[in-house]
Amino acid sequence: MIKKYSDNYENMTDAVADELVRVALQVDQQRHDLKVKYYGKVKDALGGITAARFLQVENQLLMLIDLQIASSLPVVR
């Protein structure tokens, strides 16, 4: 996605922008589904408090990664 974004940045079209957003939303949904799945597994194995801690740390790490990526990409023109 990032490569396609950078390849099309100068001449972005509605179609490409729409495709990029749709793929990004799919990735977000897949990430959410994985967190739900593994939260349940951790909760079953280690209890609710540990599972909550796991999810908090996971969310914090993902936010840091997302921030690093977002800060290196310019906003669509």
Buried (B, 14 or more C-beta within 10 A) or exposed (E): EEEEBEEBEEEEEEEBEEBBEEEEEEEEEEEEEEBEEBBEEBBEEEEEEEBEEBBEEBEEEEEEEEEEEEEEEEEEE
